[in-house]
Amino acid sequence: MPAPGVRLGDVTQNTSHTSAEIPQRAPSIVDAAAETFTDRYLELNPSLATELGFGGHETEYPDYSPAGHEARLAVFRETLTLLGTLEPTDEVDEVTLDAMRERLGLDVEEGESGWTLADLNNIDSPAQHIRAVFDLMPTDTAEHWSHIAGRAANVPAAVDGYVASLRAAAAEGRVAAARQVRVVVGQARQYGADGTGFFAQLAQNAKLDDGTGLPVEIAASLAEGCRAAAAAYRRLADFLENELLPQAPEKDAVGRERYARASRRFLGAAVDLEETYAWGVAELDRIIAEQEAVAGQITPGATIEEAKKALNADPARQLKGTDELRAWMQGLADRAVADLAGTHFEIAEPMRKLECMIAPTHDGGIYYTAPSDDFSRPGRMWWSVPEGEDSFTTWSETTTVYHEGVPGHHLQCATAVFRRELLNRWRRLVCWVSGHGEGWALYAERLMDELGYLSDPGDRMGMLDAQRMRAARVVFDIGVHLELEVPERWGSGTWTPEKGYEFLRKNLAISEGQLDFEYNRYLGWPGQAPSYKVGQRLWEQIRADLAERARSEGSEFVLKEFHTRALNLGSVGLDTLRRALLS
């Protein structure tokens, strides 16, 4: 049922059209500054250009060396200085200035801290980025494969620059925790393995879109580039293991100063960390109580675990193999788009294509990649299935499809890409704030429950499992990195990684391989994991405040209008979002 006082929209209206009419807007001097910054930034970050679908930099990499970091920092500073001289011409400019000053100001603050040079973890650091860009490169034509060969040949220089930065940071006493170094050693050796590694397989399996082999010269160039790339990753593994690891601290906790800065990075808002930790503990308890009630609906008198066993034993809820998984994901995503377009959301025609994919890696993550600027590459949901896992249950994954697809990340990101008449390229394509984006995706999960799409008790249990995981991450992440007291229900004393692992095991309903991946992720990427649930909290607070204001003014709060207005802003910090929607 909808929340009191909230109208969900006219579900009988025509769903064939795309979006509400929005007046054309002449670009302003603020937009020009944002566009200039975007051009300069993409020149310095060719991998991002590939991610966004822009040509001209297909074989290039960012300069990961200290000089490259300084060049990017100089652009941030110069742009901030320029923004300080500009005045907004309308509300769109006000949001642009607010968002850019917050984001670029934090970029400068982080760069001056010296920790950007030491960037290393198991999921989101140059060690993964250098390889992952290949996942986003088209492979249809000989020219595409020529670009891939060229970029593979440039992997050694990218890795060398990265090593130089890690070395410079280490000289100043800034080294990632030993746990992260060890994990990345394993990843690098896997990427660079002869015969079975990523680059070896890339060369061996290369073919054109029609299934034929590559032209001889391109095949030879690709093989040579992939051999060089694989060797570079093996050298990276050797450097990490033999030089960096002996300097790496065993302690995982990053402390308050680094954590507070990281939290602001991922939320675009400053929160009281102790209050947020206490809220996370209470939210986890509330979700568990909700699960207990749903368990009784699945099997009268059952515990949560007993109810899950009953769901897992139901043949109607089973998927076997990745082909079945992909087909099921695609069907559910397509139905969500068809149902929600024009009723609860504005979904333009180019945004209605969402491809569900099995990722070429086996890290255990599930993620979304946005469409290219011209929608020639659609938005995609990727499932990285750990090796050896081939059985999946629909009840536990239904909410994940809504999270990554519609109304989650796909609707959010594709709307920003589509709204070129409102948003400059920085707003549409470059700015991404995790708490805004992931908070929206969790909000989307709860919204689908609110709209009746999770009325099946099994699917609702899956949603609650996902929400429970995100609440547990708030408790674990803040608790471990700030070394806070363990809640009585979960033990005693001060949080340690070891206590945290057992806590996560009890609260994260995921496989052993996924649990290990997530555990290392939280320890090495502080502040990111809580941004999901804390972001959801802030989104829901903003919606509630708008609904309350409408009631106090005697007007009606229409949920579809809230969604349209909010998504048309693109991804911004959550403080910026609040100011934009409540001003």
Stockholm file with secondary structure:
# STOCKHOLM 1.0

chainA/1-583         MPAPGVRLGDVTQNTSHTSAEIPQRAPSIVDAAAETFTDRYLELNPSLATELGFGGHETEYPDYSPAGHEARLAVFRETLTLLGTLEPTDEVDEVTLDAMRERLGLDVEEGESGWTLADLNNIDSPAQHIRAVFDLMPTDTAEHWSHIAGRAANVPAAVDGYVASLRAAAAEGRVAAARQVRVVVGQARQYGADGTGFFAQLAQNAKLDDGTGLPVEIAASLAEGCRAAAAAYRRLADFLENELLPQAPEKDAVGRERYARASRRFLGAAVDLEETYAWGVAELDRIIAEQEAVAGQITPGATIEEAKKALNADPARQLKGTDELRAWMQGLADRAVADLAGTHFEIAEPMRKLECMIAPTHDGGIYYTAPSDDFSRPGRMWWSVPEGEDSFTTWSETTTVYHEGVPGHHLQCATAVFRRELLNRWRRLVCWVSGHGEGWALYAERLMDELGYLSDPGDRMGMLDAQRMRAARVVFDIGVHLELEVPERWGSGTWTPEKGYEFLRKNLAISEGQLDFEYNRYLGWPGQAPSYKVGQRLWEQIRADLAERARSEGSEFVLKEFHTRALNLGSVGLDTLRRALLS
#=GR chainA/1-583 SS CCCTTEECCCTTSCCSSCCCCCCCCCCCHHHHHHHHHHHHHHHHCHHHHHHHTCCSCTTCCCCCSHHHHHHHHHHHHHHHHHHTTCCCSSHHHHHHHHHHHHHHHHHHHHHHHTGGGGCCCSSSSHHHHHHHGGGGSCCSSHHHHHHHHHHHHTHHHHHHHHHHHHHHHHHTTCCCCHHHHHHHHHHHHHHHCTTTSHHHHHHHTCCCTTSCCCCHHHHHHHHHHHHHHHHHHHHHHHHIIIIIGGGSCSCCCCCHHHHHHHHHHHHSSCCCHHHHHHHHHHHHHHHHHHHHHHHHHHSTTCCHHHHHHHHHTCGGGEEEHHHHHHHHHHHHHHHHHHHHBTTTBCCCGGGGCEEEEECSSCSCCEEEECCCTTSSSCEEEEECCCTTCCEEEHHHHHHHHHHHSTTTHHHHHHHHHHCTTTCCHIIIIICCCHHHHHHHHHHHHHHHHHTTTTCSHHHHHHHHHHHHHHHHHHHHHHHHHHTCBCCGGGCSSBCCHHHHHHHHHHHCCSCHHHHHHHHHHHHHSTTTTHHHHHHHHHHHHHHHHHHHHHHHTTCCEEHHHHHHHHHTTCSCCHHHHHHHHHC
#=GC SS_cons         CCCTTEECCCTTSCCSSCCCCCCCCCCCHHHHHHHHHHHHHHHHCHHHHHHHTCCSCTTCCCCCSHHHHHHHHHHHHHHHHHHTTCCCSSHHHHHHHHHHHHHHHHHHHHHHHTGGGGCCCSSSSHHHHHHHGGGGSCCSSHHHHHHHHHHHHTHHHHHHHHHHHHHHHHHTTCCCCHHHHHHHHHHHHHHHCTTTSHHHHHHHTCCCTTSCCCCHHHHHHHHHHHHHHHHHHHHHHHHIIIIIGGGSCSCCCCCHHHHHHHHHHHHSSCCCHHHHHHHHHHHHHHHHHHHHHHHHHHSTTCCHHHHHHHHHTCGGGEEEHHHHHHHHHHHHHHHHHHHHBTTTBCCCGGGGCEEEEECSSCSCCEEEECCCTTSSSCEEEEECCCTTCCEEEHHHHHHHHHHHSTTTHHHHHHHHHHCTTTCCHIIIIICCCHHHHHHHHHHHHHHHHHTTTTCSHHHHHHHHHHHHHHHHHHHHHHHHHHTCBCCGGGCSSBCCHHHHHHHHHHHCCSCHHHHHHHHHHHHHSTTTTHHHHHHHHHHHHHHHHHHHHHHHTTCCEEHHHHHHHHHTTCSCCHHHHHHHHHC
//
